Amino acid sequence: MKFNVICSCVLFFCTSVLSYALKPHFCIEEYIETIKMNFCQLGTLHDTMSCKPKNWERLYRSPVVGMDNRFDIWKRDEDGLVGISLRGTTPRAISWMENFYSAMVPAQGSMQIDDSTRFEYCFAKKKDAAVHIGWTYALGAMHVHLLEQINDHFKQGSRHFLIFGHSQGGALSYLTFAYLHYLQESEKLPRELQLKMVASAAPKVGNVHFAYDFESYTPLSWAFNVINPEDWIPLMPFAVQTTDDMTTTQPFVFVKEGLKTQKLAPRLAIGSVYRSMDRKTKKANRSLQKNLGRRVGKQIKKERPQFIQPDLHHSMNYTRAGNHVVLRPNEDYYQKFPQLSEDIFIHHMLPPYLFLAENFRDSLEQ
């Protein structure tokens, strides 16, 4: 009896410790630590920078795959929290091509990455959900190594995983979170895993149906994107909404029938305006798909000849998803990072985000 009581106390203590490894809701200190780990993706800075993360140790760095993609695995000493740091855009041309390869593919499907890697994925179950093809390819190239690391740490007792990245790494954080969530739902990953995403400066990764699906299982607690409102990257990629992006039940399918009940003059006027708007938005949509899908896809194929491009989705209706934390700049920020600058990335890189995050933290402590 005494032994059982002791075991129960030990189990309660261990469970309590693990339960605090990840907390719901946004935590500024947690975000600051992820920025510092993102800094460490910059190579030699890892050994020289003064803002290394506290109490974290980098245990693994993946091979470079896909379009210059890789991830790091970190672990926090105090509670065993595992961090998955996804690298953002690099100076290499192929990394930028990944961003511009922004036509959409269905949020459920498969992709032939190379002769030995086929990526079966589900990012959303909502009908007509679609996501960025370039970032889907990137996660597909990394997914084998990523799942190996998650399973290894699970076997070692880790249950809590924090997913994060800056810029392109933030976009990949969205897809990684969604991918792992649906692996859990299909029981291909243990449900005991607790996942949290803290993306930084992430662009939009999918259409409105992906956003609805993502937000249905991340209500205000476990997935965040931190944004500097002066940064233009979160506004990307280009988006066009057409009548084809609407839900099944919507008025535009009845426009022609409805116009028949109108008198001749309004029927001609309204019909002309509607047809013009419908044609122009769909033409713009086709142009984006052609240039940012098929044309960029041909360049990708030259660099990655084993890749087979899947059928593209009709949508280019990119929209932001999940919970957003906006760090508002103050006068001190604009002194350090002026608005009128020839450097188009002055508000996007890691230093301005760290500056804003530390200011935000200091304001909370006052």
C-alpha positions as CSV (number, residue, x, y, z in Angstrom):
1,M,0.0,0.0,0.0
2,K,2.8,2.4,1.0
3,F,4.7,1.5,-2.2
4,N,1.6,2.3,-4.3
5,V,1.1,5.7,-2.6
6,I,4.8,6.5,-3.3
7,C,4.4,5.5,-6.9
8,S,1.3,7.5,-7.3
9,C,3.1,10.6,-5.9
10,V,6.0,10.1,-8.2
11,L,3.7,9.7,-11.2
12,F,1.8,12.8,-10.2
13,F,5.0,14.8,-9.8
14,C,6.4,13.7,-13.2
15,T,3.1,14.4,-14.9
16,S,3.0,17.8,-13.4
17,V,6.5,18.6,-14.6
18,L,5.7,17.5,-18.1
19,S,2.5,19.4,-18.2
20,Y,4.5,22.7,-17.7
21,A,6.8,22.0,-20.6
22,L,4.3,23.6,-23.0
23,K,1.6,26.0,-22.0
24,P,-1.3,27.2,-24.1
25,H,-1.5,30.8,-25.2
26,F,1.2,33.1,-26.3
27,C,4.3,33.6,-24.2
28,I,6.8,36.4,-25.1
29,E,9.7,34.7,-23.3
30,E,9.1,31.5,-25.3
31,Y,9.1,33.5,-28.5
32,I,12.3,35.3,-27.7
33,E,14.0,32.0,-27.1
34,T,12.8,30.7,-30.5
35,I,14.2,33.8,-32.2
36,K,17.6,33.1,-30.7
37,M,17.4,29.5,-31.9
38,N,16.4,30.8,-35.4
39,F,19.5,33.0,-35.3
40,C,21.5,29.8,-34.9
41,Q,20.4,28.7,-38.3
42,L,22.7,31.4,-39.7
43,G,25.7,29.1,-39.5
44,T,28.9,30.6,-38.0
45,L,26.8,33.0,-35.8
46,H,25.9,30.1,-33.6
47,D,29.5,30.1,-32.2
48,T,29.9,33.9,-31.9
49,M,26.6,35.5,-31.2
50,S,25.9,36.9,-27.7
51,C,22.2,36.0,-27.7
52,K,22.3,32.2,-27.6
53,P,19.1,30.6,-26.1
54,K,19.2,30.0,-22.4
55,N,19.0,26.4,-21.1
56,W,18.6,24.9,-24.6
57,E,21.0,22.5,-26.3
58,R,21.1,21.8,-30.0
59,L,21.1,18.0,-30.4
60,Y,20.7,17.5,-34.1
61,R,21.0,19.3,-37.4
62,S,19.4,17.6,-40.4
63,P,21.1,17.1,-43.8
64,V,20.3,19.8,-46.4
65,V,17.6,18.5,-48.7
66,G,14.9,19.8,-51.0
67,M,15.5,23.4,-52.0
68,D,18.2,24.2,-49.4
69,N,16.0,23.2,-46.5
70,R,17.0,21.8,-43.1
71,F,15.9,21.8,-39.5
72,D,17.5,21.7,-36.1
73,I,16.4,19.8,-33.0
74,W,16.8,21.5,-29.6
75,K,16.0,20.3,-26.1
76,R,15.4,22.4,-23.0
77,D,17.3,21.2,-19.9
78,E,14.7,22.0,-17.3
79,D,11.8,20.1,-18.6
80,G,12.8,18.1,-21.7
81,L,10.8,20.3,-24.1
82,V,11.9,19.5,-27.7
83,G,12.2,22.4,-30.2
84,I,12.0,21.9,-34.0
85,S,13.6,24.9,-35.7
86,L,12.9,25.1,-39.4
87,R,15.4,27.2,-41.5
88,G,14.1,30.1,-43.5
89,T,15.2,31.4,-46.9
90,T,18.9,31.2,-47.7
91,P,20.9,33.3,-50.2
92,R,20.9,30.4,-52.7
93,A,18.7,30.9,-55.8
94,I,17.0,27.5,-55.3
95,S,15.8,28.7,-51.9
96,W,14.2,31.8,-53.4
97,M,12.6,29.7,-56.2
98,E,10.9,27.7,-53.4
99,N,9.1,30.9,-52.3
100,F,8.2,32.0,-55.8
101,Y,6.9,28.5,-56.6
102,S,3.6,29.6,-55.1
103,A,0.8,27.9,-57.2
104,M,-1.4,25.8,-54.9
105,V,-1.9,22.1,-54.6
106,P,-4.8,20.3,-52.8
107,A,-4.2,20.1,-49.0
108,Q,-4.5,16.4,-49.2
109,G,-2.5,14.3,-51.6
110,S,0.9,13.0,-52.5
111,M,4.0,14.4,-54.2
112,Q,7.0,12.6,-55.7
113,I,10.0,14.4,-54.2
114,D,12.6,12.2,-55.9
115,D,13.0,8.6,-57.1
116,S,13.1,7.3,-53.5
117,T,10.8,9.7,-51.6
118,R,7.1,10.0,-52.0
119,F,5.3,12.4,-49.7
120,E,1.8,11.4,-48.6
121,Y,0.3,14.3,-46.8
122,C,-2.8,15.8,-45.2
123,F,-2.7,19.4,-44.2
124,A,-6.5,19.9,-44.0
125,K,-9.6,17.9,-44.5
126,K,-11.9,20.7,-45.6
127,K,-13.0,20.5,-49.1
128,D,-11.2,22.8,-51.5
129,A,-8.4,23.5,-49.0
130,A,-5.1,24.2,-50.9
131,V,-1.5,25.1,-49.9
132,H,1.7,26.5,-51.4
133,I,3.4,23.9,-53.6
134,G,7.0,25.1,-53.0
135,W,6.7,24.8,-49.2
136,T,4.9,21.5,-49.5
137,Y,7.8,20.2,-51.5
138,A,10.2,21.4,-48.9
139,L,8.4,19.7,-46.0
140,G,8.2,16.5,-48.2
141,A,11.9,16.5,-48.6
142,M,12.5,16.8,-44.9
143,H,9.6,14.7,-43.5
144,V,11.5,11.4,-43.3
145,H,14.3,12.8,-41.1
146,L,11.8,14.9,-39.1
147,L,9.6,11.9,-38.2
148,E,12.6,9.9,-37.3
149,Q,13.7,12.6,-34.8
150,I,10.2,12.9,-33.3
151,N,9.8,9.2,-32.9
152,D,13.3,8.9,-31.3
153,H,12.6,11.6,-28.8
154,F,9.1,10.1,-28.1
155,K,10.8,6.8,-27.2
156,Q,13.1,8.7,-24.9
157,G,10.2,10.1,-23.0
158,S,9.6,13.4,-24.7
159,R,5.9,14.4,-25.2
160,H,6.0,18.1,-25.8
161,F,7.3,19.6,-29.1
162,L,7.6,23.3,-30.0
163,I,7.6,24.1,-33.7
164,F,9.1,27.3,-34.9
165,G,10.8,29.2,-37.8
166,H,11.2,32.7,-39.2
167,S,10.0,33.8,-42.7
168,Q,10.1,30.7,-44.9
169,G,10.7,28.7,-41.8
170,G,7.5,30.2,-40.3
171,A,5.6,29.1,-43.4
172,L,7.0,25.6,-43.0
173,S,6.0,25.7,-39.3
174,Y,2.4,26.0,-40.4
175,L,2.6,23.0,-42.7
176,T,4.6,21.0,-40.2
177,F,2.1,21.6,-37.4
178,A,-0.9,20.7,-39.7
179,Y,0.9,17.6,-41.0
180,L,1.8,16.3,-37.6
181,H,-1.8,17.1,-36.3
182,Y,-3.3,14.9,-39.0
183,L,-0.8,12.2,-38.5
184,Q,-2.0,12.1,-34.9
185,E,-5.6,12.1,-35.9
186,S,-5.0,9.1,-38.2
187,E,-3.0,7.4,-35.3
188,K,0.2,7.4,-37.3
189,L,1.8,9.5,-34.5
190,P,1.0,9.1,-30.8
191,R,-1.9,11.3,-29.5
192,E,0.1,11.9,-26.3
193,L,2.3,14.3,-28.2
194,Q,1.5,17.9,-27.4
195,L,2.3,20.3,-30.3
196,K,2.7,24.1,-30.2
197,M,3.6,26.4,-33.1
198,V,5.3,29.8,-32.7
199,A,6.0,31.1,-36.2
200,S,7.7,34.4,-36.9
201,A,7.2,36.6,-39.9
202,A,5.5,33.8,-41.7
203,P,3.9,34.5,-45.1
204,K,0.5,33.0,-46.0
205,V,0.6,29.3,-46.7
206,G,-2.8,28.4,-48.1
207,N,-6.3,29.5,-49.1
208,V,-9.3,30.4,-47.0
209,H,-10.4,26.8,-46.7
210,F,-7.0,25.8,-45.3
211,A,-7.3,28.7,-42.9
212,Y,-10.7,27.6,-41.7
213,D,-9.5,24.0,-41.2
214,F,-6.3,25.1,-39.4
215,E,-8.3,27.4,-37.1
216,S,-10.8,24.8,-36.2
217,Y,-8.2,22.8,-34.1
218,T,-6.0,25.7,-33.0
219,P,-8.4,27.9,-31.1
220,L,-6.5,30.8,-29.4
221,S,-4.1,28.4,-27.7
222,W,-1.5,26.4,-29.6
223,A,-0.5,28.1,-32.8
224,F,0.7,31.7,-33.3
225,N,2.4,33.8,-36.0
226,V,4.3,36.9,-34.7
227,I,4.3,39.9,-37.1
228,N,6.1,43.2,-37.4
229,P,3.4,45.4,-39.1
230,E,6.2,47.1,-41.1
231,D,7.2,43.8,-42.6
232,W,5.9,43.1,-46.1
233,I,6.7,39.3,-46.2
234,P,3.6,38.3,-44.2
235,L,1.5,39.9,-46.9
236,M,2.9,37.5,-49.5
237,P,2.2,35.5,-51.7
238,F,0.0,37.4,-54.2
239,A,-3.6,36.5,-53.9
240,V,-6.6,36.6,-56.2
241,Q,-10.2,35.7,-55.1
242,T,-12.6,34.4,-57.8
243,T,-16.1,33.1,-57.7
244,D,-14.6,29.6,-57.7
245,D,-13.1,30.2,-54.3
246,M,-16.5,30.7,-52.7
247,T,-18.3,28.0,-50.7
248,T,-20.7,25.6,-52.5
249,T,-23.8,27.5,-51.5
250,Q,-23.3,31.1,-52.7
251,P,-25.2,33.6,-54.8
252,F,-22.9,33.8,-57.8
253,V,-24.0,30.4,-59.1
254,F,-27.5,31.9,-59.6
255,V,-26.5,35.2,-61.3
256,K,-27.6,34.1,-64.7
257,E,-30.9,32.8,-63.6
258,G,-31.5,35.8,-61.4
259,L,-30.8,38.3,-64.1
260,K,-33.5,36.7,-66.3
261,T,-36.1,38.1,-63.9
262,Q,-34.8,41.7,-64.4
263,K,-35.9,44.2,-67.0
264,L,-33.7,44.5,-70.1
265,A,-31.7,47.6,-69.1
266,P,-30.6,46.4,-65.6
267,R,-30.1,42.9,-66.9
268,L,-27.6,44.1,-69.5
269,A,-25.9,46.6,-67.2
270,I,-25.5,44.2,-64.2
271,G,-24.7,41.2,-66.4
272,S,-21.9,43.2,-68.2
273,V,-20.4,44.3,-64.9
274,Y,-20.5,40.9,-63.4
275,R,-19.0,39.2,-66.5
276,S,-16.2,41.7,-66.6
277,M,-15.3,41.3,-63.0
278,D,-15.5,37.5,-63.2
279,R,-13.4,37.3,-66.3
280,K,-10.7,39.7,-65.0
281,T,-10.3,37.9,-61.6
282,K,-10.1,34.5,-63.3
283,K,-7.7,35.8,-65.9
284,A,-5.5,37.1,-63.1
285,N,-5.7,33.8,-61.3
286,R,-4.7,31.9,-64.5
287,S,-1.8,34.3,-65.0
288,L,-0.5,33.7,-61.4
289,Q,-0.8,29.9,-61.9
290,K,1.0,30.1,-65.2
291,N,3.9,32.2,-64.0
292,L,4.2,31.1,-60.4
293,G,3.3,27.5,-61.1
294,R,4.1,26.0,-64.5
295,R,7.0,28.4,-65.4
296,V,8.7,28.3,-62.1
297,G,8.0,24.6,-62.0
298,K,10.0,24.1,-65.2
299,Q,13.0,25.8,-63.5
300,I,12.6,23.6,-60.4
301,K,12.5,20.6,-62.7
302,K,15.9,21.6,-64.1
303,E,17.4,21.8,-60.6
304,R,15.5,18.7,-59.2
305,P,14.9,16.4,-62.2
306,Q,13.4,13.6,-60.2
307,F,10.6,15.8,-58.9
308,I,7.2,15.2,-60.4
309,Q,4.8,18.2,-60.2
310,P,1.3,17.1,-59.2
311,D,-1.8,18.7,-60.6
312,L,-2.3,22.3,-59.4
313,H,-5.4,23.5,-57.6
314,H,-7.4,26.2,-59.2
315,S,-7.1,28.6,-56.2
316,M,-4.7,31.5,-55.7
317,N,-6.8,32.9,-52.9
318,Y,-4.0,33.1,-50.2
319,T,-5.2,34.3,-46.8
320,R,-3.6,34.4,-43.3
321,A,-4.4,31.6,-40.9
322,G,-4.4,31.1,-37.2
323,N,-3.7,33.5,-34.3
324,H,-1.5,36.5,-35.0
325,V,0.5,38.5,-32.5
326,V,1.4,42.0,-33.8
327,L,4.4,43.7,-32.2
328,R,3.8,47.4,-32.6
329,P,7.0,49.5,-33.3
330,N,7.7,52.6,-31.2
331,E,9.9,55.7,-31.8
332,D,13.0,53.8,-30.6
333,Y,12.3,51.1,-33.2
334,Y,12.1,53.6,-36.0
335,Q,15.4,55.3,-34.9
336,K,17.1,51.9,-35.3
337,F,15.1,50.6,-38.2
338,P,13.9,53.6,-40.3
339,Q,11.0,53.2,-42.7
340,L,12.6,55.0,-45.6
341,S,15.4,52.6,-46.3
342,E,16.9,51.1,-49.4
343,D,17.1,47.8,-47.6
344,I,13.8,46.2,-48.4
345,F,14.3,43.6,-45.7
346,I,15.1,46.0,-42.9
347,H,11.9,45.2,-41.1
348,H,11.9,41.5,-41.8
349,M,15.1,40.1,-40.5
350,L,15.7,38.6,-37.1
351,P,17.2,41.7,-35.4
352,P,14.1,43.9,-35.7
353,Y,11.8,41.1,-34.5
354,L,14.1,40.5,-31.5
355,F,14.1,44.2,-30.8
356,L,10.3,44.4,-30.9
357,A,9.9,41.3,-28.8
358,E,12.2,42.5,-26.0
359,N,10.5,45.9,-26.0
360,F,7.1,44.1,-25.7
361,R,8.5,42.0,-22.8
362,D,9.9,45.1,-21.0
363,S,6.5,46.9,-21.4
364,L,4.8,44.0,-19.7
365,E,7.2,44.1,-16.8
366,Q,6.7,47.8,-16.1
